[in-house]
Amino acid sequence: MARIFYVVRLKGVIGDCLNAIRVFANPAVKHSAHITVRGPYEKEIEIGPTNAVVSEASLVIKGVGRFSNLAGGDVIYFACEGLDFARVWWKPDYPAFVPHVTVYHGSDRKWAEWIYRIASKHPFCLSYRVDSLETLIAGQEGGDAAPVLFDEEMISRIAGEDARKIKSLPALHRLGAIDRVCRYLVALSDSTESPRI
C-alpha cells in the first residue's frame, strides 16, 4: 500500500551535497534529501494551508544526531530548526518532535557509527529558504523511488572521488568522500557565497 508524506525537498548546492552524502552512505538510497513534515497518509490531502506556513520560510540545518527507528535500523541525520515545524508537524509513527534530514538509514550499526563519527566532527550551520511542501509517495511500484540525483561534476570535485562510480567505490573511499563533503558544508556555512571547489 502506498504511504503518502509531505516533505521539504532540499535543492541547490545544499541539496546536491546532502544527496551526495546520502548516496555515499547508501548507494541504494531511493529518495532525495528531504525533511518529512507530515505523514503517512493513505491518500493525498489538501496541503494549501500547511504550505502557507512553510513557503518562503527559513530553516537552519545544524548538527548531527542519531536514533534507532521502529523498523530496527539506525538513522543518522542532520538536525533542522527555525521553520515553525511545530505548527504543521504530524508524524504519528514518530511522535517525538525531531525535524531532520536523514543522511543514512540502515541496519549496519558499525557503518552508521562511522558515518556519525565523520559527520559529527564538522560544525556546519546552513541556512536554507523553503520553497513549499512536496508529495513523497513511498511503498508504491513506480512511486517516488528513483535514482537520487545531484551535480556529479561538482560533487566529484568536492569529494575527491568520481561521483558517477559511487556503487563501485570501496567503503573507505565513500567515508572519505562523506568527510570531504561535510568539510565543504562547513566552508559553505562560513560564507555568503559558495566556496571555491
Disulfide bonds with the S-S distance in Angstrom:
none
